[in-house]
Amino acid sequence: MKKIYLSLLLVPLLLLVAFLLVPKKTPSESWVQTNGPYGGYIHCFAIEGKNIYAGTEGSGIFLSNDGGTSWNEINSGLTNKNVYSLAVGGTNIFAGTGSGVYISSNNGESWELIDSELSYTIVLSLVINGTDILAGTSSGVYLSADNGTSWRGVNTGLTSANVNSIVISGANIFAGTQDGGIFLSTDNGSNWSPVNSGLTNPHINYLAISGTTIFAGSYGGGVYLSDNNGKSWKAANKGLTNKYVNTIAVSGTNIFSGTEDGIFLSSDNGKSWSGVGSDMTNNYIFTLAVSGASIFAGTNGGGVYLSTDSGTNWDAINSGMTNTHVGSFAMKGTSVFAGTNGAGVFHSVNNGESWKEINSGLTNPYVFSIAVSGSNIFAGTNGGGVFLSTDNGSSWREANSGLTNEYIYSLTISGSNLFAGTLGGGVFLSTNNGTSWCPVNSGLTNPYVGSLVVSGSNIFAGTFGGGVFLSTDNGASWSAVNSGLTNTQIFSLAVDGTNLYAATPGDGVFISTDNGTSWRPINSGLTSTQIDSLVVRGTTIFAGTYGGGVFHSTNNGTGWSEADSGLSNIDVYSFCISDTNVFAGTNGWGVWKRPSN
């Protein structure tokens, strides 16, 4: 009975946690139990700005907006309180329950069952793929292309009904099932085929991807890995004393597995594991910016850090920074503007020593990109389009006429032209300071544009899955420039003279010296290849990693060295990080937390 029940203990890890061992436990680095939620089994977490959502078995959803100090039930309209999965898409929160998918558009104040077709289906996993939502259920996989309004089964070839976990790698979608092993779809779920060669345990609880390696956590068989897109699998359990694996998290070269006997760490791609207890810290660098001799690092959970000695030392500079999820920076003279995920824009006039919130008129607080042009400041938001301020951020107004996609992930300026890269709508151009926009996507075969940079008359667009595109005519036409680029997930682009750099999640940094015609990796000394952000100051390149801190190179990326001194960031089923705390969801004992620095 226990085995059947625990098979539903699925743990969608919506915010991966990177951990590093520290030699000695101190009181400030220990776990403490938070004031709830006491809803038994904690299946899943989701974070939206300052809000932390926890899905439980039998007690519905709990919300904490004070770092886990207190929790409140938010179950209005939620008629099924067995919550197995949570996902955030735009301004909506999706909850997979024992009877279908519920949606909330008001931070969980009320919920609505959004599709009768799934009303008697257990929704075990949710993943958002661009404009699509995929749901792994007790009746196979379902797809919604209209924000959850309607769903259709996409199960051709899927011979196992219970889909516990779904992960996406480029055009490949993998589904881990309860009794049929792993299935692969290369056509957005329309067709599936089993990929189980070498997989001796077919009960797959969780899937995760690290570079080109796929990890599968099984119930009773431990961890399996595949380095050939699932064509074959091999057990990876050396040192893993408990083989009931409920979750896997990847951070750089570190892989963590949450088992029924605590947490295990592998730093050699799953070849060996060791128990790691609770004495760990983490580093998440999401964005970098340079102003003179100052380098700013925006982290997820640690706020803003400043280095004035080429990255040798860092100091936290968060006074007044009420939201520490910093995803974007812009400089204007002596002013620093920081865009946050959930709290809008902050402004500092003293090199980051103190910050002030400047959000009057900014109706969408999820600011993923900021750009400055003369007296104009532009803020690109996640779902609210572009906002413009002409008074140094004192007030904002929408600047979205003609902008048919309002998920703005990147902004860049070339002369009098303003370019916006969107999630799903490609690139838009404004020639009149955001008064009006028009799409400029001819030849841009991938519309998920996360980064834009300008080099002379060239504009480069980094996409999520399509690599790098080049335009030499102000966006009128684009061509792919990916020769030698082994990873087409481009998280950041940077330019240094004739050198173009591209950051990828898993394959490190690439350089092109011929405007993208050819690329080669430059990762010597880079111990983490999960690169989130790049910035260039003079002859120095800085790389912010996912879980591995900051690296810098003074020789065009030929060699890298660490530059993050001072930069800090039990039956366990799920992890997440928010603000300054690490949260652990446990088996029957609610949520526990500990400081992350």
N, C-alpha and C positions, 0 to 999 in steps of 0.2 A: 504493500500500500504506500509505503514511504517513497519507493522508487517512482511509482506512477505520479505521485503528487509533486515530487521534486523535478520531474521532467518539465513541469511548467514554470520552473524558476528561471525564467529567461531574463537576461540582464542587458538590455540595449545600452551600451556605454556611449552616451551621446556626447560626452566630453572626455576624451582620452586623458589619462593621468600619467605623467612621467615621474618616476621615482628614482632617487639616488640614495645609496646607503650612507649613513653618517655613523661615526664610530661609537658615540655614546648618547644614551637617552637622557634628556633633560626634561623637567616638568613642563616647559613650554612646548615640547615636541611630543607629548603623549596624547592619547585619544581620551576624549571625555564624551559621555552620553549626552545628547541634546535633549531638550524638553519635547520629546515626541519626534516624528509621529509614532504612535504606538499601534499602528495598524497591522501588526504581525509581520509577515514577510514583505520585504521591500524589493519589488521586482525591478524598478527602473527609476531613473532620474531624467529630468530635463531642466535646462536653465534658459531663461529668457530675461536678459538684463539682470536686475537685482532679484528676480523671483527664482526660487528653487522649487521645483515640483517633484514630488515623490509619489510613485504609484505603488499601491499596496494590495495585498491579498485580503479582500473582504471588507476593507474600510475605505476604499476609494482613493481619492487623491488628496494630498496635503500640500500646503503652500507655506513656505517661509520666505519672508522678505527682510529678515534681520540676521542673515548669516547662519541660520539654523538654530538660533537661540530659542525661538518659539515657532510653533507650527499651527496652522488652522486647517480644518477640513474645508474643502471647496467642492462640494458634491451636488450642488443644486442642478437638478435635471439629469444627474448621473444615476440611472436606475440600476446599473450593474456596477458593483464596487470591487470587482476583481479586475485590477488594472495591470496588464502585463507589458505594455509598451507605451512610450511617450515620444512625440516628435514635435518640433517647432518648425513651422514654415511660414515666413512672413509675419503677419500679425496673428496667425492662428496657432492654436495648440491642438494636437491630435492625440487622442488617448485610445489605445487598443485594449479592449475589455473582453470579458467572457461572453459578451453579446454584441459584437460589432465595434465600430469606430465612432467615437464621439468627438465633437469639435467645440472649441471655445474661442471666441474672438474678443473676449474681455478679460484676459488674464485669469481664466478659471472661475470667474464669478458665477457663470452659468454654462451648462453643457447641453448639447443637442445631439441626438442620434442622427447621423447624417445619411444613412442608407439602409433601407429595409432589407436589401439583399444579404447584408452581413449581420442582420439583427440576431441571428441564432448561431453565429460563428465566433469562436474564440480567436482573437487577434493577438498573436504571439510576438510579432515584430513589425516595426514600421521603419521605412527608410524613404527619404525624399531624394528624388533623382531629377534635378532641374525642375521642370514644371509638373513632373509626375510624382505620385505617391504609390509606393509598393507596400502591400500588406501581406505578411506571412501569417497564415491562419491555420486553424485545425481542419480547414477544407481546401488547402492549397494556397496559391498566390493570387492576389487580386491587384488590379491596377486602376488608379484614378488619374485622369488627365485634366480634371476640372476642379482641383482643390478639394477633393473629397465629396463633391456633390453626387457623383455616380461612380459605380465600380463595375468592373467586369473581370471574370475569372480568366487568368492566363496560365493554363495548366497543361497544355498539350505536351505529353511526354513525362509529366511529373507523376510518378507512380506512388509517391508517399504523400499523404495528405497533410500531416502536421509539419508546418514550416516554422522552425524555431528562430532562425536567424537569416538575414539577407545582407550581403555586402556587394558593393559595386566597384569594379576595377576597369576603368575605361568603358569599353563596349560590353564587357563581360559582367553578368550578374550571377552570383553564386547563392544558392539556397541550401541551408543546412536543415535537415529534417530529423524527426524523432526516430524513425526506424528504417529510413531508406538511404541514409548517407547524404551525399552532397550532389546537387544538380547544377548544371550550367546552362545559362541562356545567353545567346549573343544577339538576340533581336528584341530586346526590351521586354522579355518575358513571354513572347508569343509561342516559343518552343523551348523545351528543356530536354537535356540529356544527362544521364547519370555519369559522374566522374569519380568513381570509387576504387580504382585500382590501387591495392595496397591498404585500403581502409578496412581494418578488421572489426571495428566497432561502428555500427551504422547510426548510433544515437548521438546526434550532433546538437549540442546546446548553443554554441557560439562560433562565429566566424570573424576573423580579422585579417587585415592585409598589411604587410610590411615590405615596401618596395615591390619586388616581384615574387615574394613568398606569401602564400596563403596559409594561415594557421586555423586549425579546427579544434575546438575544445569539446571533448566527448564525455558522456556520462558513464564512467567506468573504464574507459580506454585511454584516458589522459589526453595528451596533445598530439595531433598529427600536423604535418606540414607538406606543402606541395610548392615546388619552385618551377612548375611548368604548366601553370593555369589549370591545375586539377587533373592533368592527364594521369598522374600517379601520386600516391601519398606514402609517407613513411612515418612511423611512430617516433616521437621526439620527447622521451620521458625520463632521460637520465637525471637522477636526483629528485624527480617529482614523486614524493612519497604518498601523495593522494591523487588518484586518477579520476576523481569526480570533478570535472572542470566546468564551471558555470559561466565564466567570462574570461576574455582575453583582451589585454590592452597593449598597444604598441607605441613606443616612444623612441624615436631614433633607432639605435642599435639595441635598445632594451625592450624585452617583451615580458609582460606580467600576466600571470594566470591566477584567477581567483578560484579557489577550490573549497571543498568542505573542510579543509584543514588549514585555512589561511591563505597567504599570498606567496607565490613563488616568482622568482626573477630569472630570466635568461638573458645574458649579454652576448651570446654567440649564436644568435639566430636559431635558438631552440635546441642546440646540441646538448646543453646541460642546464639544470635548474638548481636554485638554492632558495630556501625559505628566507624571507626578508622582514618579517615582523611588522612593526609600526614605526620604526625610527628612520623615516625617509623625508626628503624634501624634493622640490620640483622647480624646473625652469621652463617657462613658456614665453618665447619671444615672438610676438605677432607682427611687429612693425618697427622700423627704424627711420630716423631722420637726422639730418645734420644742419647745424647753424654755427658757422665759424669753427671754433675749436670744440664745440659742444656736440655730443652724440646722445640722442634720446632713444631709449628702448621702451616700447609699449608692450606690456605683458598681459597675460590672461590670469588675473588673480593677484598679481603683485603691483599693479599700477605702473607708474612711470619711473624709469631709472635714468640717471644722467652720468655720463663719463666725460671728463675734460682732459683725459690723458690717453687718447687713442684707444680707449676700451680696456686699459690695464685695470682700472678700478671704477666701480659704479656706486652710486648712492641713490636710495629711494627718495623721490621728490613728490610726495602725494598729499601735502597739506591742503585741505579743501577739496581734494579729489574724491568725491563721494561714490564714483563708479570707477573701478580699476580695470575694466575690460576695455583696453585701449587698442583700437585697430587702425588708427590713421593719424597722421600729423601734417601740419603745414606751418610754414614760417612766413612772417610778414614783418620785416624790419627786426625789431627786438622782441616781437610778440611770437608766442608759440600757441598754436591751436591744436587741440587733441580731440579727436572724434571717438566716442565710446559706444559700446554695444548696449544701449538701453537708457543712457542718461544724457544723450545729446553731445553738445560741444562744450569744452572747457577752454579757458583762456588764461595764459600766464604772461605777465610782463616783466618777470624777474628771473628769467632763465629756469623756470620750473620750480622755484622755491615755494610758490603758492599758486593756487588755481582758483578761478571763479567760473561758475556755471553761466553760460550765455545762450539761453534757449528761447528767448521771447519770439514767438511766431514759428518756432521749429516744432511742428506737430508730429514729426516722426523722430524719436530719440536714438534710432539705430543708425549711427553715422559711420559708414564704412570707408569713405574717402573725402578728402578735403583738398581744395586747390585755391590758389590766390592769383589774381590777375589785376594788377594796379590797385585800385581802391575796392575791388570786388573780391568777396570770399564766397566760394561755392562749397556746399556740403552735399555729398551724395549719400542717400539713405537706402536702407533695405526695405523697399516697399512704398516709400513716400516720394521717390524721385529726387530731384535736385532742388535745393534751397539756396537763395542768394541773400547775402548781407552786403550792404554798401556803407555801413557805419561801424566797421570793425567788430562785427558780431553782436552789437547791442540789440539788433532786431533782424528777423529773417522773414522772407516771403518765398512762396513756391515759384519755381521757374521751370515749368513742365510742359508748356504748350508744344504739342507734337511729339512728346515723349511717350511712346506707346508701351514701354517697359520701364517700370519705376524701381527696379531692383538695381541700384547703382553701386557697382563694386570698384570702379576706378574712374578717376578724372585726370585729364592732362591738358595742358595748354600749349598751343603752337602759334605764336604771333597773336592774331585776333581770333583764332579758332579755338573753341572749347570742345573737347571730345569726352564722351561718357561711355564707359564700358559697362554693359549690363549683364545680368544673369538670365540668359535666354533670349535676349533681343538684339544681341550684337552690339555694334557701335553706333552712337548718335553724335551728330555734329551741330554745334550752334555757332553762328558767326556774329551774333548780336548779344553777347553776354547772357545767354540763357533765356532771352525773350521768346525764342522759338527754336525747335529742334527738328532735324530730319535724319532718318536712318542712312548710314553709309556702309553697306554690307556686301557690295558686289564682290564675290570671290571669297567671302568670309564663311567658310563651311561649318565653323563651330561658333554658335552665338553666345557662348558662356565666357565672357571676357572679364578676367579678374585683374589684369594689369595692363597699363598703357604707358609707353615712354616715347619721347621725341628725341631724335638725333639728327640735327640739321633739317633737311627736307624729308627725312624718313620718320614714319610713325610705326611703332611696333606694338602689336597686341598679343598678350599672353592669354591663352585660353585654358579652360579646364577640360582637357582631353583631346584638343586639336593642335596642341603645340603653339608655335609662334607664327604670326602673320605679319606681313610687311605691306605698307602702303607708301607710295612715293608721290601720290597726287591728292594729299589731304583727305584720304579716306574714300575717294571715289571708287577705287578698286583695291583689292587685297590679294596677296598670294602667300601660300604657305612657304615657310623657310625653315625646314626641320631636318635637313640632312645631318645625320650624326647625333640627333637628339633622341636618346633612347627612352625618354619619359616625356609624354606630351601633356602631363598635368603641370601647368606653369603657374606657380604661386606668386612670383614676383619677377620684375625685369628691372635692370639698372644699366646705365650707360656711362662709360668713362672714355671720352675721346672717340677713338675708332673701335673701342671694345664694347661689346654688348654681352651682358650676363643674364642668365636665366636660372631661377631657383625652382627646384622640383621636390616633391615629397617622396623621398626614397632613393633617388639617384644623384642627389647633391646638386652642385652648381655646374653649369655649362658656360663656355665662352665662345663667342663668335667674333672674329676679327675682320669679317668680310660682309657685314650687314646682314647676317643671318644665312648667308649662302651655305655655310658649313658650321658645325658645332663640334666641340670636344669637351669631355668632362675635366674639371679641375678640382679634385677632391683630396689631394695629398695633405695629410694632417688633419683633415676634417673627420672627427670621430662620430659625428652624427650627420647623416645625409638627408634628414627630414628638414628641408629648408623652407621657412615660411616667408622670409623677407630679406631683401638686399638693399644696401645703400652705399654710395660711393662718396668719399670725401678726399679730394686731392688724388693721391696715388694709393689710398687705402680703401679696400673693400670690406664692408662688414656684412656678415651673414647671421641672421637670427634663426635659430633652429627650434624645432618642436621637441622640447625636452632636453636639449643638449647645451643650452646657453648661447653665448655669442662667440663667434670666431672672426678673426680679421686676417687680411692678407695685404702685404705691401708690395707684392710683385705680380700683379695682375692675376692673382689666384693660383700661381704656380705652387705656393705652399701656404698653408693655413696654420694659425695657432689660436689657442683659447684666449678670450679677452672678456672674462666675466667674473673676475674677482670681486666679491661683494654682492654679486647678483644672485639672490636666493629665491628662490621660489620653492568573537572572531570567526566567525563563520560568515565570510564576506561574499556577497553576491554582486555588488556594484559599487562603482566609484564615480566621483565627479569633483570638480574644483569650482569654487565661486568665491570671489573676493579673496580673503586671506585664509580660507579654510579648505581642508580636504575633507570630503564626506564619504562615509562608508555605509552602505545599506546592508543590514545583517539579516540573518535567519531568525526572525521572531523577536529581535531586541531593538527594533527601530533603527534610527539613524545615529551614528556617532561622528564626531568631528575632531579635528586637531589643526593647529596653526600650520600653514604651509611654508613658513619661513623660519 
